[in-house]
Every structure is written in C-alpha cells, then in structure tokens.
C-alpha cells in the first residue's frame, strides 16, 4: 500500500527538522534521559534556530536579539520559575513586580492625563500572558460593561479590517458581532465608515497603533471623538507599537496622538514581550478607570473550595515571567528604550527610502517602524520567494497581497538595511522574469476570497495546526 506522504519528504523535513536528528518521545515508559544529554540537545536546537535571526535578516519576531539580555532575564526567571503567583501569600514579590510594571507602562502612555479630563479618576491596569489575551480580555470587559450598565444582550464591536485577529477571536468566544470598517486612501481606518457601523448595540470601537499588517496608526483622535459622542469605549491596540512609539516621539519623530492624552481612549494594550524586550508571554492591558477594569474580574464567593478571585482568564501564572519582565524594564530604562527606538526609526527610514527607489513597489502609507509594501506590477509572492532564497524572512500579507519588514534591534546592525534593499531590487527583477509562474510562497492567494476558496484555506490551516501538535511521521 502506498504511503500518502510519499513525495512530501522535503516539506516534512522542513516542518519536522528533528525527526531524524533527535530521539522521538511518545511514552513515559521509556528510560529517563540524562540531564546533560537533554541540555546538549536543547542547546543545539536553540543555536540552529537562532542563526537566521542573529544575522538580522528576520522581520519582527526577535525584538531584542541581545543574548546577554536574554541570559540576564533567564537568571531572574530562574528565581521564580517554580512560583505560581495565584498564591500571593507565598509570593508577595509578584505584587511589587506587577504593580510596578503597570505603573511604569501607565507613566509611559500618559496615564496621568486621565485626571485632566475626569478629575478624581485614575488609570489602572493588569498584566496578561500576551497580546492575544489583552485584546480578548478587552473585548470581554466591554461586553460585561455594556450588559451591566446598558442591558445590551446582542453586542457588536466596530473595528478596522486591519485590526488584529485576536479581537475577532475574542468576539467569537464571547458571542459578539464584529463589524469591520474599510480603510481610507491612506490605509488607515475610514472614520466616516466607522460612524455608519455604530448603533445602539455597539459596545466599543477599536483602533491600532500600529496595525500588524502595515504598521500604521489609525486616526485615534477622531475615533475618540466618535466614542465620546456615542458614550462607548475605545480600545487602542498598541500591542505592537506600545513600547516603541513613545520613544520614537521622544526621539523627534512625528507620532500622532494615540494614548491616554486622547480623551476618548478608554483602554490600551501594549506588549512587554515585543519592544519592551521582555521574555515571551507578557502584555499590559490598561484602563481609564477602576470601574471599567472591574468588569474583567471573575469572583465566586460560594465555592466549596474557598473564595475564588481571578483578575483575568488565567488561573496559575508564572512568577518567573513577571519578575523577568520587571527586570527588563528597570534595566533598559528610558535611556535604553530611547536608544533602541532611535536606531529602529533610522533603519526604518533607510528602508523606506530604498524601497521608494524601486518603481515596481509601493509602500502602504507612511509607517514609522514597520514598512509594508505591495506591487501592481509583479507578483509580490515571487519577490518573497527570491528574498527567502537570499536568506531573508519576511511576513507575507493578504488582501491585498504584500510583504512587511517589522524593524527590530537585530535589523539595526550596520549594513543590514542596505543589503535588504539591494536584495529586494534583485528579487523584483526575479519576479519580473518569472511573470505568470506560481510562487512558492502564497501560492493559494488567488483562491482566497471565494466561498470554495475560504473553505479550502480553512481546511488547510486547520491541518497545519494539527501537524504542529503531532508527532513527526517516520522517515
């Protein structure tokens, strides 16, 4: 009988690169392994997987790139690796770390401006496990607020088509209708279109600073005015730019208002594990006041197991991550964040200038740190094929097709931006010479956007998730 995986060896080897190089564990009945052997195996995997990122040829993903910084944070983490901060009587240090993380983030994002608009009101926050949890929690909080204060049982939320999909995920989980507003000519959300989508069941609006696809900041001031006019919340998704934009502003870049200095902004998410340079797995969710934050809390006073209180979705949480995040922030300090932002801004500017010299390409809007581009002349996915072959790892975009380069600290090394622009020009010529040929990256793009195409893509995406959580097939 033929093997259905015959002919897919190269794909499987790329997806499961260790299937022949390391032992496979499928049962605990096997003899326990030696710790030194395990450490050596894991270290080898880490060296292999960090190699491309350490060269500075990866978009996003690795925000610090400083292995001494990672080692320091790992040492801090080790002190609380075993700690579950659910038990605050045992680990009260978590209250210090968490409270100070929130306070420092509030100061950075002008939480003090809240009292200027509403005297006596104080901006507050919580720590989450990452951007997705921050966004989903914000969606849940606005649902609970609207249900409690306005009696809304069929809620909807209005967001840009470019808003992060975790917001849609939260709306899916919590039974909220999602209304997507189109973009204007500048690739930011069309405020007039947002206005038309608001009705009596709208619980909140959303804007990005900046959005994942194009790195652009939506017109938050105008969205804030709409939110105030209708008496609803406005969440600003600063998961990506929240720990970078304030420092770009200090460095002299023209950053539009998007934080708590905008009166209509009622919540902000900002990921510490991105440009906060912390370890993966932390984000900060901020609120304009305690009354709004309380709608995310979960309390049960009549459980036989005792009084149960939880600030968010997680129960057990890692004390190590909280301590390491705090350590990253206090050791970076304002000087460290400003220096990093200055280098990132200069590198992004160099990329923009170089891309604008390639006539076949067009940049989405006028970004500050994440440069996205498309083409009406060549297949941008063929361009990506050539960039991949040259050792670059870009993020491919969809609807419309494009690529983006999210600039992080590893990309600021001397010569990286110039090398990318040179390889990009060659990649465009590669795409022109192969016009009409199918690209290896994004080959199914043209099939999306149709009912049968969406069904097929959904099935393929589900299959991809299945593979991520399965043993590697035998070679």
N, C-alpha and C positions, 0 to 999 in steps of 0.2 A: 504493500500500500504506500502510495507516495506521501511525502511529508508536506503539509500545506505551507510550511515555512521555507521550502526549497526555493532558492533564488533570492531570498531576503537576507542572506548571510551578512552582507556589508551593512545593511540597515540595523540588524540585530547587534552586530559588533559595535556600532556607534552608540546604540541605545543602552546596551549592556556590556560596556567595555571590559568588565572584570569577570565575565563568565568563564573565561579560560585562564585568567591570571590569578584568581584568588579562590579559596575554597568556598563552596556554597553551603549555607546552613539552613536546613529545613526542619530540624527537630532538635529538641533539647536533650535527647537521649545520647547524643554523641559525646565523647570525652571533652571535658572543659579544656579550653585552649590556654596556653601560656600568655601571661600579660605582656611580656616583652615582644612576643611574636605578634600579638594583636596591635601593639603600639607601632611596630615597624610597618605592618600592613597599612594601617590607617595613615601614617605619615607619608607613605609612598603615594597613596591616593591623593592626599592633600597637595603634595608637590606637583603631581601631574595636572591636577585640576586648577591650580593657581597659576600655572605657567603663562597662559594666554593673558589673563588679567594683569599679571605683574608687568607685562610688556606695555600696558597702557592702550591696548587695542580692542577693548571691550566697552560698549556703550552701557552706562549705568551699572547696576548690579553690585559692583565693588566701589564703595563711596570713599573709603579712606585709602586702602592699598598699602598702609604702613604696617608691616608685620610686627614691628616693635610695639606699636599701639595695640594691635590685636593681642600680643603676648601679655602686655600690661593688663588689659581688660580681662583676659583669661585668668590671670593671677587673682584679680579682685573677685571674679566669678567663683573661683575655687573655694573662697572662704565661705560662700553661702550656697554652694552647688546643691547641698542637701536640704536647704531650707525651704519650707512651704510657708509663704507669708500669710496664708489663711490663719495661721496660729500666731497672732500678733503678740500674745503674752510671752511666747518663746523668742520671737524675733522682732522686737520693737525697733531695731535699726531700720527695718523696712519703712516705718512711718517717717523717719528722718529722711531717708533717701527719696521716697516717693513724694513727700511734701516739698522737698527742695527742688526736685526735677520739675514739678508742676509750677512752683513759684518762679523758677528761672525762665521757664518757657513763657509764662504769662508776662514777665517783665520784657522779654524779647519781643513779644507780639502786642505790646502796649495794652495789657490788661488794665492798667491804671486809667485808661481813657474811659472805661465803663462808668466810673463815678462822675465824670464830667457830664455825661448825658443823663444819667439817673443817679442823683446823689443818694448815698447810702447803699447802693448795690455794689457787690464785689464779684469780680470774675474768679472762677474756680476751675478745677479740672480733675481728671482721672488719668490713670495710666492703663494702657491696654497692651495686647500682645502684638500689635502691628496695625498698619493702615486699614486693612480689611475690617478688623474688629472695631476700630474707631469709627469708620463710616457706617457699618451696620448698627453699631450702638447709637449713633446719632439718629439714624432713621427710626429705630425703636423708641428713642426718647421723644421724638416729635409725635410719633403715633400715640404714645401714652399721654403726653401733654394734651393733644387735641381731643382724645377720648375723655379725659378727666375734666378739662376746662371748657370744652365746647360741645361735648356729646357727639363727636364725629365717629361714625361706625363704618364708613366707606371712604377711608382716607386716600388721598393722592399726593404725590410729591412731584415737583416740576424741576427738571434738571437739563443741562445741555447734553446733546448727543455725545459729546466728548467726555462727559463726567465718568469717573472711574466705575467700572462694572461692579465693584463691591457694593455700591449703592443699590444697584439693581438686585444684587444677591440678597441684601438685607430686605428690600421691599418684597422679594419673592418669599423669603422666610416668614415675614411678618404680615403678609396679606395687604400690601399697599400697592395701589395702582401707580405705575411710573408714566409720567408724561414727558416726552423728550422734545426739547426745543431745538430748532435748527441753528446753524451758525450764520453770522453775518459775513460780509465780504472780507473782514479782517481775521476770519477763522475763530472768532470768539462768539459766545452765545448772543443771539439776537434778542435784545431785551424786549422789543415790541412783541416778538413771538411768545416770549415767556408770559407777558401780560395777558395774552389771549388764552393761555392754557390754565390760568388761575381761576378757580371757582370757590364756592363756599365750603367744599370738602378738602381744599388744599391745605396741607399741614405745614409745608416748608418749601423753600426754594434752595437751590444748590448752585454754587459757582466754584470754579477751580483756580488754584494759584500754585503752580501752573498745572495744566492738564497733562495726563500721562502721554498722550499721543503727540502733542505739538509743543508742550512746554509753555503755553500761553496763559496769561492771567485774564480771566473773564472780567467784564465791567462790574466789579463788585459794588462800587458806589451806587450805580444805577439800580442794581439788583437790591441793594439795601433800601433804597427809596421805595421800591415796589413792595418789599417785605413790610416796611413800616406802614405803608398805605393800606395794606390788607390785614395788618395785625397778625402776621405769621412769621415764622422763624426763617433765618438764612444761615445755612451751613456753608462754610468755606472749606473746601478740601485742599488744605495745604500739606497733605501727606508728603508730597514730593518736594515742594519748594519752601515749606515752612521754616526749615532750619538753614536756608540759604538766602532767600530773598531779603530778610532783614539786614544781612551783612553785605549783600550787593548794594542795597540802598545806602548803607554807611560808606561803602567804597565809591559812591558817587554815581551809580547807575540810576537811570530814570525808572523807578519802580512805582507803578500806580498804587494807590491806597487799596488795601485788601484785608487788613487785620481789624482789631477792635477799635481802631480810630474811625472806622465806618460805623455810624450809629445803628444801622440795621443788621449788622452781623451779630448773630446770637450764639454761634458755636464755630470752632475751628479745630481741625485735626492736623497734627504735624508729627511726622515720623522721626523719632530719635535714631532709629536704625538706618536712616539714609544719611542726609547731610548733618545729622547730629553726631555721626561717626561712632555710634554705639554698636554693640553686638546685635545680630538679627533677633527680632522678637519683641520690640517695644515701640510704642507710639503714645503720644499725648493727645487727649481729647479735652478741649477747653470749652467752658460755657460762660455766658454773660452773667449768670447768677446762680445761686444755690437752688432756687426753686425749680429751675429747668433741670439741673443735674439730678435732683431727687427722683425725677421721672425715670431714670435709668436704673435706680436701685431695685434690688429684689430682697424683700424681707418676709419671713414666715415666723410668727410668734407662737404658733400652736403645734409645732412638730415634736413628736416624742424624743427626737434626738437632741433637742435643745433649741434655743433661739437661733435662727439662721439668718445671717445677713450677708449679702454679697453686693459689691459695688457694680459689678458687670456680669458678663457672660461666663467668665472663668470662675472656677472654684479654687482649686490649688493653683498657685502661681509661684514662679521661680524667684527666690530671693537673690540668686546669683545674677540674673539678668537685671534686676532693679539696681543692685549695687554697682554693676559694671556700667550701666547707663549713667548713673550719677557720677561715677569716676571719669567717664569720657567727657562729660560736660564741664566738670570743675577743672580738669587738666587741660582741656582745649582753651577754655576761657574766651573772652571777647577777642583778644589778640590772635588766638589760633583760628577762630572761626572767620575773622576778618581777612586774615592772610590767605586762607583756603579759598574764600569767596572771590578775592581779588584775582587769584590765579585762574580760577574757573571762569570768571567773567571774561578775562583777557583771552583765554583759549577759545571760548565760545565765539567771541568777536572775530578771532582769526579764522575759525571755521566758516562763519557766515560770509566773511569777505571772500574766502576762497571758493565757496560754493556759488556765490553770485557771479564769479568769473566763468562759470561753466554754463553756457547759454541753454543747454537742454534741461537744466534743473531749475526748480522754483522752490523757495523756502516758504513754509507756512508762516505767515505773519511776521512778527519781529520779536523772536524769542530772546531770552537773556542767558539761558544756561543749557537748554535742551534744543538742539537745532534739528528740525524736521523738514524734509524736502520731498518733492514729487517730480514727475515729469509727464508732459503731454507729448513727448517726442519719442522716448524709448520706454521699454518695459523696465520699470524700476526694480522688479524682482530679478531680472537678468543682471542689472547693476549689482544687486546684492550677491548674486552668485559669484561674480568676479571679486567683490570685496571679501567674501568668505574665503575664496581661494588664496587671496593675498594675506590672510591671517586676521581679518577684522571680524568682529561680531557685532552687527547692528541689530536694532529692533525693527522688524517689519510691521508696517501699518496697513490698515484695511479700511476701505470705504471713506475716502479714496485711498488707493494704493500709495504707499510712501515708505520712507525709512526715517529713522531718527537716531541722532547721536546725542545721548544724555551725558554731558561732560561731568566727570568726577575727578578726584585728585590724581589718580593714576594717569589720566589723559593730559595732565598739565606738564608732564615731563618735556624737556626740550626736544623739539623735532617731531613730536607726535602729530600735532595739528598739520604741519607741512606735509608729513608723509601721508596722512589720510587724504588730504586734498589732491595730492599727486596720484594716489591710487584710485581715488574717486574719478578723476578725469579719465584714467585708463579704463576704468570699469564702464563708464559711459560709452567709450569707443567700442568696447567689447559688446555691449548691448546693441549698439547700432549695427555692428557687423553680423549680429545674430537675430535681427528683427524677424519676428514670426515663429521663432523656435520656443518651445516650452521652457520655462525657468524651473530650476530645481527647488528654489525657494518660492513659496506662494503659488505653486502651480495650479491650485484649485481655486484661486481667487475669482476667476471669471464665472465659476459655477455658483458662487455665493450670491445672495440676494434674490434667489428664486425659491419657491416653496420646496421643490425637489432638491435644490442645492443646499438649502439650510438643513433639511433632514439628513442628507448625506454627510455634511460637515459636522453636524451634531453627533452622528454615529461615530465618525472618525475621531472626534475629540473625546468622546466617552471611551472609545477603545484605547486612546492614548493614556487616559487616566488609569484604565485597567492595567496597562502594561507597567505603569510607574509603581504599582503596588503588587507586582507579581514576581515570582522567581524567574531568573533568566532561563530561556529554553536551552536545552543541551545542544552543544555544537555538533 
